[in-house]
């Protein structure tokens, strides 16, 4: 049975293919996941990650861009983008523990990207995770009605 790490690795590959211009990749996801022996719950998990990331791509890209320090988003490698998009989706939308996701993203970068990528991805996601935690930690102001409703 495939692990979540293997499922995420497959999703990074799907996101990479999508970013290369293969927008029809979603029609082949089951075949690709089957080839990687990703089945049952891990397949559902993979589909949710891939589809959710694609559906929220503009928002995720905007969030990633906010946390780039001295980098042009267009100059970042496609593998690195795929890893950061997936991780950002899991942190912001799925609400998965940021420490787990950042660690997973670093491991994916070590396996799939160049030697400098893990440090770069860690810095961007750490900044994003801190902002996300600050937003969650801030109490939302609740407007208290001045009069009792009738």
C-alpha positions as CSV (number, residue, x, y, z in Angstrom):
1,X,0.0,0.0,0.0
2,X,1.3,3.4,-0.9
3,X,2.1,6.0,1.8
4,X,1.1,9.6,1.9
5,X,4.6,10.5,0.9
6,X,4.3,8.4,-2.3
7,X,0.9,10.0,-3.0
8,X,2.4,13.5,-2.6
9,X,5.3,12.6,-4.8
10,X,2.8,11.5,-7.5
11,X,0.8,14.7,-7.1
12,X,4.0,16.8,-7.5
13,X,4.6,15.0,-10.8
14,X,1.0,15.7,-11.9
15,X,1.3,19.4,-10.9
16,X,4.6,19.6,-12.8
17,X,3.0,18.1,-15.9
18,X,0.1,20.6,-15.6
19,X,2.5,23.5,-15.3
20,X,4.4,22.3,-18.4
21,X,1.1,22.9,-20.3
22,X,-0.4,19.5,-20.1
23,X,-3.8,20.8,-18.8
24,X,-5.4,17.5,-19.8
25,X,-3.3,15.6,-17.3
26,X,-6.3,15.3,-15.0
27,X,-7.9,12.8,-17.5
28,X,-4.9,10.5,-16.9
29,X,-4.5,10.8,-13.1
30,X,-6.0,7.4,-12.4
31,X,-3.6,5.7,-14.9
32,X,-0.6,7.6,-13.5
33,X,-1.6,6.8,-9.9
34,X,-2.2,3.1,-10.8
35,X,1.2,3.0,-12.4
36,X,2.7,4.2,-9.1
37,X,0.6,1.7,-7.2
38,X,-1.4,4.4,-5.4
39,X,-4.8,2.9,-4.7
40,X,-7.8,3.2,-2.4
41,X,-7.6,5.9,0.3
42,X,-4.2,7.2,-1.0
43,X,-5.7,7.6,-4.5
44,X,-8.6,9.6,-3.0
45,X,-6.1,11.6,-1.1
46,X,-4.0,12.2,-4.2
47,X,-7.1,13.3,-6.2
48,X,-8.1,15.7,-3.5
49,X,-4.7,17.3,-3.3
50,X,-4.3,17.6,-7.1
51,X,-7.8,18.9,-7.8
52,X,-7.7,21.2,-4.8
53,X,-4.3,22.7,-5.8
54,X,-5.4,23.2,-9.4
55,X,-8.7,24.8,-8.3
56,X,-6.9,27.2,-6.0
57,X,-3.9,27.8,-8.2
58,X,-4.2,31.6,-8.4
59,X,-4.6,32.1,-4.7
60,X,-1.8,29.7,-3.9
61,X,0.6,31.4,-6.3
62,X,-0.3,34.8,-4.9
63,X,0.5,33.5,-1.4
64,X,3.8,32.0,-2.4
65,X,4.8,35.2,-4.2
66,X,4.1,37.3,-1.1
67,X,6.8,35.3,0.8
68,X,9.5,35.3,-1.9
69,X,12.4,37.5,-0.7
70,X,14.4,38.7,-3.7
71,X,13.1,36.1,-6.1
72,X,11.1,36.5,-9.3
73,X,8.3,33.9,-9.3
74,X,8.8,33.3,-13.0
75,X,12.4,32.3,-12.5
76,X,11.6,29.5,-10.0
77,X,11.8,26.0,-11.3
78,X,8.6,24.1,-12.1
79,X,9.4,21.3,-9.7
80,X,9.9,23.8,-6.9
81,X,6.7,25.5,-7.8
82,X,4.8,22.2,-7.8
83,X,6.2,21.3,-4.3
84,X,5.4,24.8,-2.9
85,X,1.9,24.9,-4.5
86,X,1.0,21.5,-3.0
87,X,2.4,22.4,0.4
88,X,0.7,25.8,0.4
89,X,-2.6,24.1,-0.4
90,X,-2.2,21.7,2.4
91,X,-1.3,24.4,4.9
92,X,-3.8,27.0,3.9
93,X,-6.8,25.0,2.6
94,X,-6.5,21.5,4.2
95,X,-5.2,22.9,7.5
96,X,-2.6,20.2,7.8
97,X,0.0,20.8,10.5
98,X,2.5,23.2,8.9
99,X,5.5,21.4,10.5
100,X,4.5,18.1,8.9
101,X,4.0,19.7,5.5
102,X,7.2,21.8,5.5
103,X,9.2,18.7,6.4
104,X,7.4,16.7,3.7
105,X,8.1,19.5,1.1
106,X,11.8,19.5,2.1
107,X,12.0,15.8,1.6
108,X,10.3,16.1,-1.8
109,X,12.7,18.8,-2.8
110,X,15.7,16.7,-1.7
111,X,14.4,13.8,-3.9
112,X,13.1,15.8,-6.9
113,X,14.9,19.1,-7.1
114,X,18.4,20.5,-7.0
115,X,20.6,20.8,-3.9
116,X,19.6,24.4,-3.1
117,X,15.9,23.8,-3.4
118,X,15.2,22.3,0.1
119,X,16.6,25.4,1.8
120,X,14.7,27.8,-0.5
121,X,11.4,25.9,-0.1
122,X,11.8,25.7,3.6
123,X,12.3,29.5,3.9
124,X,9.3,30.3,1.8
125,X,7.0,27.8,3.5
126,X,8.2,28.8,6.9
127,X,7.4,32.4,6.3
128,X,4.0,31.4,4.9
129,X,3.3,29.1,7.8
130,X,4.2,31.9,10.3
131,X,1.8,34.3,8.7
132,X,-0.9,31.6,8.5
133,X,-0.4,30.9,12.2
134,X,-0.6,34.6,13.0
135,X,-3.9,34.9,11.1
136,X,-5.3,32.0,13.0
137,X,-4.1,33.2,16.4
138,X,-5.7,36.7,16.0
139,X,-9.1,36.7,17.5
140,X,-11.8,37.8,15.1
141,X,-13.7,40.8,16.2
142,X,-17.3,40.0,16.8
143,X,-19.9,42.7,16.6
144,X,-22.1,42.7,19.6
145,X,-25.6,44.0,19.1
146,X,-26.4,47.0,21.3
147,X,-30.0,45.9,21.7
148,X,-31.5,42.5,22.3
149,X,-33.3,41.1,19.3
150,X,-37.1,40.9,19.7
